[in-house]
């Protein structure tokens, strides 16, 4: 997809005719007042892309911060200036629930439309099985969305009625996208997947780009150490093993967050350019042609993560990062980094609205 520079933002063109900012604020695992502050900080700094999900349990807080910004909090900011993404969960993939799920997100966000709406996972789960990723195993869990064709038709209807400007998918493989392309009248605009130097998914990225599907990177910096500490019992970041080479050793937490940011390959480039390791990795992603969705609660990191648009990596540095090993997927449907109860908001709200 073409990359366009506009003011302090960089945008990628989507097949829907719209454009998606290259850097967005991820809102996963950010709750309450902390979420409002993070969104406000991001918008003040120039972010124009918010990545949301009803199941994150914080769309109300995102909407409050966005609403304040649009009502004079940021001079001249208009709704059309901010790209807002949300997703519907794999427990709400029945065609009749897709529109209801969207309406709940719109209500919580205080918006009349979304810029992008995604199928979150290519899985079916029992209603109210709300872990991220879905944690049920077996054939029923791993199969494609039940009634994928009619589900996608329900998504297409959202574009036709103006409630969504673009539709897409998340965490889908090449085979699953090929299946959608057999019957889709509207080709997915985006496939949002886990991408970082230790899980590049080169073939998937190339395939999507060849079909005019933009690829957006969630978890672009790996799993935050704070999340791993609460989940795996690690009391401090120092307990995570880090090898001072480009071939890190992984602890039982399977974290690549610390090693990826501290590996010598990234550290050397960061030191030479006067950047942080996180900036190097995010810039690598943007130069690859993918938008990136880093998540942070800290104002200084939110600012640093956005400061990657007015400089570039050399071809040599970019290729060096593009050959880092090992390749290790962090988030899949057989392993969740969340507690069984999870911080995710229950989907009963959607069911209540649907039944009423």
VOKOLLUM-18559 format. One record per residue (C-alpha): x, y, z. Coordinates in nm, 3 decimals. Layout:
VOKOLLUM-18559
       u       v       w
       X       Y       Z
...
***
This chain:
VOKOLLUM-18559
       u       v       w
   0.000   0.000   0.000
   0.115   0.352  -0.072
   0.250   0.552   0.220
   0.160   0.920   0.238
   0.305   1.191   0.458
   0.050   1.438   0.595
   0.163   1.686   0.856
   0.308   1.499   1.152
   0.139   1.172   1.051
   0.220   0.902   0.801
  -0.072   0.721   0.638
  -0.118   0.404   0.436
  -0.389   0.391   0.171
  -0.655   0.121   0.211
  -0.845  -0.055  -0.066
  -1.163   0.107   0.071
  -1.039   0.446  -0.047
  -0.965   0.563   0.306
  -0.628   0.597   0.477
  -0.497   0.447   0.800
  -0.235   0.622   1.017
   0.093   0.433   1.038
   0.109   0.451   1.418
  -0.188   0.382   1.643
  -0.241   0.356   2.015
  -0.324   0.003   2.129
  -0.573  -0.001   2.418
  -0.554  -0.366   2.527
  -0.503  -0.407   2.906
  -0.552  -0.036   2.973
  -0.839   0.037   3.209
  -1.034   0.319   3.373
  -0.871   0.653   3.437
  -0.540   0.518   3.309
  -0.703   0.448   2.973
  -0.857   0.795   2.953
  -0.523   0.954   3.032
  -0.338   0.740   2.778
  -0.584   0.825   2.499
  -0.581   1.195   2.589
  -0.200   1.196   2.594
  -0.182   1.019   2.259
  -0.425   1.255   2.088
  -0.245   1.559   2.231
   0.083   1.425   2.091
  -0.058   1.377   1.742
  -0.181   1.017   1.734
  -0.478   0.988   1.502
  -0.537   0.613   1.525
  -0.703   0.435   1.819
  -0.725   0.055   1.821
  -1.015  -0.065   2.035
  -1.231  -0.367   2.113
  -1.549  -0.400   2.317
  -1.396  -0.703   2.492
  -1.108  -0.491   2.622
  -1.364  -0.345   2.860
  -1.255   0.016   2.812
  -1.437   0.155   2.509
  -1.638   0.387   2.735
  -1.315   0.539   2.865
  -1.172   0.566   2.513
  -1.491   0.740   2.405
  -1.478   0.983   2.695
  -1.124   1.091   2.613
  -1.199   1.114   2.242
  -1.518   1.308   2.307
  -1.335   1.563   2.519
  -1.073   1.607   2.247
  -1.340   1.658   1.979
  -1.534   1.908   2.190
  -1.258   2.162   2.212
  -0.994   1.971   2.402
  -0.774   1.981   2.092
  -0.825   2.292   1.884
  -0.964   2.217   1.539
  -0.977   1.838   1.583
  -1.268   1.685   1.390
  -1.414   1.335   1.399
  -1.285   1.263   1.050
  -0.930   1.336   1.169
  -0.923   1.033   1.401
  -0.917   0.675   1.272
  -1.101   0.447   1.515
  -1.088   0.068   1.491
  -1.290  -0.185   1.687
  -1.356  -0.559   1.661
  -1.630  -0.811   1.729
  -1.561  -1.123   1.931
  -1.579  -1.482   1.817
  -1.870  -1.547   2.053
  -2.073  -1.286   1.868
  -2.009  -1.402   1.513
  -2.366  -1.509   1.434
  -2.477  -1.283   1.148
  -2.758  -1.132   1.355
  -2.514  -1.040   1.632
  -2.261  -0.856   1.413
  -2.468  -0.539   1.381
  -2.563  -0.552   1.749
  -2.200  -0.586   1.850
  -2.114  -0.283   1.640
  -2.396  -0.078   1.794
  -2.266  -0.154   2.144
  -1.919  -0.032   2.049
  -2.057   0.281   1.883
  -2.264   0.358   2.190
  -1.971   0.307   2.426
  -1.736   0.513   2.210
  -1.993   0.788   2.156
  -1.957   0.766   1.777
  -2.192   0.737   1.481
  -1.949   0.531   1.270
  -1.621   0.340   1.286
  -1.337   0.381   1.042
  -1.257   0.009   1.060
  -1.438  -0.293   1.204
  -1.261  -0.628   1.230
  -1.342  -0.996   1.273
  -1.120  -1.049   1.577
  -1.039  -1.423   1.554
  -1.104  -1.699   1.298
  -1.260  -1.914   1.568
  -1.592  -2.009   1.724
  -1.628  -2.004   2.100
  -1.915  -2.068   2.334
  -2.098  -1.752   2.433
  -1.926  -1.563   2.717
  -1.597  -1.754   2.671
  -1.410  -1.425   2.676
  -1.037  -1.473   2.693
  -0.789  -1.316   2.457
  -0.697  -1.523   2.262
  -0.984  -1.773   2.278
  -0.865  -2.051   2.509
  -1.090  -2.342   2.412
  -0.907  -2.616   2.230
  -1.026  -2.881   1.988
  -1.176  -2.904   1.643
  -1.477  -2.685   1.722
  -1.250  -2.409   1.847
  -0.998  -2.419   1.567
  -1.239  -2.428   1.277
  -1.318  -2.120   1.074
  -1.597  -1.891   1.177
  -1.921  -2.082   1.157
  -2.107  -1.957   0.854
  -1.814  -1.742   0.747
  -1.986  -1.638   0.427
  -2.302  -1.506   0.591
  -2.096  -1.346   0.868
  -1.889  -1.158   0.612
  -2.208  -1.056   0.430
  -2.328  -0.906   0.760
  -2.000  -0.715   0.779
  -2.045  -0.588   0.424
  -2.391  -0.460   0.516
  -2.232  -0.237   0.779
  -2.035  -0.061   0.506
  -2.345  -0.024   0.294
  -2.544   0.142   0.574
  -2.259   0.382   0.654
  -2.190   0.268   1.009
  -1.845   0.142   0.909
  -1.611   0.289   0.648
  -1.396  -0.023   0.609
  -1.406  -0.385   0.725
  -1.130  -0.633   0.783
  -1.003  -0.930   0.977
  -0.759  -1.007   1.255
  -0.534  -1.306   1.324
  -0.627  -1.478   0.996
  -0.394  -1.703   0.799
  -0.337  -1.710   0.424
  -0.577  -2.004   0.384
  -0.851  -1.828   0.580
  -0.816  -1.509   0.379
  -0.823  -1.712   0.056
  -1.154  -1.857   0.171
  -1.302  -1.512   0.227
  -1.183  -1.394  -0.113
  -1.388  -1.670  -0.280
  -1.714  -1.495  -0.193
  -1.632  -1.147  -0.065
  -1.792  -0.858  -0.250
  -1.580  -0.629  -0.032
  -1.219  -0.744   0.001
  -1.092  -0.708   0.360
  -0.917  -0.374   0.394
  -0.692  -0.487   0.679
  -0.556  -0.802   0.842
  -0.438  -0.715   1.193
  -0.193  -0.976   1.317
   0.095  -1.027   1.559
   0.408  -0.890   1.394
   0.753  -0.809   1.531
   1.112  -0.902   1.437
   1.078  -1.236   1.620
   0.749  -1.318   1.443
   0.767  -1.153   1.101
   0.516  -1.371   0.915
   0.685  -1.276   0.588
   0.470  -1.494   0.363
   0.146  -1.371   0.517
   0.251  -1.008   0.481
   0.352  -1.058   0.118
   0.030  -1.243   0.039
  -0.192  -0.976   0.194
  -0.008  -0.696   0.019
  -0.040  -0.880  -0.313
  -0.418  -0.885  -0.261
  -0.439  -0.518  -0.170
  -0.497  -0.597   0.199
  -0.311  -0.372   0.441
  -0.137  -0.547   0.731
  -0.148  -0.390   1.075
   0.080  -0.510   1.356
  -0.059  -0.578   1.700
   0.188  -0.669   1.976
   0.468  -0.498   1.775
   0.698  -0.488   2.079
   0.606  -0.827   2.225
   0.426  -0.885   2.554
   0.488  -0.620   2.823
   0.688  -0.745   3.118
   0.423  -0.615   3.358
   0.168  -0.846   3.198
   0.403  -1.142   3.216
   0.480  -1.075   3.581
   0.114  -1.089   3.680
   0.048  -1.397   3.471
   0.352  -1.618   3.518
   0.442  -1.526   3.875
   0.757  -1.336   3.782
   0.808  -1.067   4.043
   1.047  -0.844   3.853
   1.175  -0.791   3.499
   1.519  -0.908   3.614
   1.383  -1.261   3.647
   1.333  -1.277   3.270
   1.637  -1.430   3.103
   1.804  -1.204   2.852
   2.096  -1.308   2.637
   2.328  -1.026   2.526
   2.335  -1.157   2.172
   2.109  -1.160   1.868
   1.999  -1.515   1.964
   1.827  -1.464   2.301
   1.741  -1.743   2.541
   1.380  -1.748   2.658
   1.264  -1.806   3.011
   0.959  -2.011   3.102
   0.751  -1.699   3.041
   0.824  -1.727   2.668
   0.867  -1.351   2.666
   1.037  -1.197   2.368
   0.961  -0.848   2.495
   1.277  -0.802   2.700
   1.517  -0.992   2.468
   1.380  -0.823   2.156
   1.435  -0.476   2.300
   1.774  -0.560   2.452
   1.931  -0.780   2.189
   2.262  -0.643   2.064
   2.139  -0.620   1.703
   1.873  -0.368   1.801
   2.075  -0.199   2.076
   2.365  -0.119   1.843
   2.140   0.044   1.585
   1.953   0.238   1.854
   2.274   0.370   2.008
   2.415   0.474   1.674
   2.098   0.660   1.573
   2.026   0.806   1.915
   1.692   0.624   1.937
   1.535   0.376   2.176
   1.521   0.005   2.088
   1.141   0.028   2.077
   1.163   0.310   1.823
   1.395   0.102   1.606
   1.153  -0.192   1.604
   0.847   0.024   1.536
   1.026   0.208   1.256
   1.122  -0.129   1.105
   0.754  -0.217   1.097
   0.647   0.106   0.928
   0.922   0.078   0.666
   0.797  -0.272   0.600
   0.466  -0.122   0.491
   0.270  -0.218   0.801
   0.098   0.009   1.050
   0.198  -0.051   1.413
  -0.015  -0.046   1.729
   0.212  -0.011   2.034
   0.040  -0.003   2.371
   0.168   0.198   2.665
   0.026   0.366   2.973
   0.326   0.591   3.031
   0.320   0.937   2.868
   0.692   0.935   2.790
   0.665   0.601   2.610
   0.349   0.703   2.426
   0.546   1.004   2.300
   0.855   0.800   2.215
   0.655   0.539   2.025
   0.507   0.809   1.803
   0.842   0.973   1.731
   0.933   0.736   1.448
   0.794   0.918   1.145
   1.055   1.178   1.059
   1.356   0.950   1.017
   1.436   0.620   0.850
   1.647   0.311   0.896
   1.914   0.246   0.639
   1.857  -0.046   0.407
   2.139  -0.232   0.584
   1.989  -0.178   0.930
   1.640  -0.268   0.814
   1.760  -0.591   0.652
   1.961  -0.680   0.960
   1.651  -0.657   1.180
   1.456  -0.845   0.913
   1.675  -1.152   0.963
   1.662  -1.176   1.343
   1.597  -1.517   1.492
   1.430  -1.713   1.641
   1.076  -1.688   1.510
   0.828  -1.733   1.795
   0.456  -1.656   1.805
   0.345  -1.511   2.136
  -0.032  -1.502   2.101
  -0.230  -1.790   1.957
  -0.547  -1.972   2.043
  -0.369  -2.245   2.237
  -0.202  -2.011   2.485
  -0.328  -1.703   2.667
  -0.119  -1.459   2.866
  -0.427  -1.357   3.062
  -0.564  -1.510   3.379
  -0.852  -1.748   3.316
  -1.095  -1.480   3.429
  -0.911  -1.220   3.224
  -0.953  -0.842   3.231
  -1.183  -0.862   2.933
  -1.533  -0.728   2.961
  -1.801  -1.001   2.946
  -2.003  -1.010   2.627
  -2.334  -1.023   2.817
  -2.386  -0.655   2.734
  -2.412  -0.748   2.369
  -2.650  -1.032   2.444
  -2.874  -0.810   2.656
  -2.900  -0.557   2.375
  -2.968  -0.831   2.122
  -3.241  -0.993   2.328
  -3.416  -0.665   2.417
***
